[in-house]
Amino acid sequence: METQIYEPVEVIVYFHNLHIEIVRFKWNNNIYNVSNLNSYWRVPLGNGFEYHFTVFCRKQGVLCELSFNLNDFKWQLVQLENI
């Protein structure tokens, strides 16, 4: 990934039988439509975990890394790369 951001984002997700589908997120007053969830992993954090996701937004031409903190239920845009 190219640009490290670490800023809060608003995210719309669906949960299906223990699977997550990230639909879109909002950052800097821009809406990013998620086309593909490429990978995910979890990182131990305090008493819980932080989940990281790499997503591709075809319409906007970007590959992003998002994180979700299970301790405070907040999302962050970690990295963004123009494709």
Secondary structure, DSSP 8 states (H G I E B T S, - for coil): --EEEEEE-EEEEEEETTEEEEEEEEETTEEEE--EEEEEEEEEETTEEEEEEEEEETTTTEEEEEEEETTTTEEEEEEEEE-
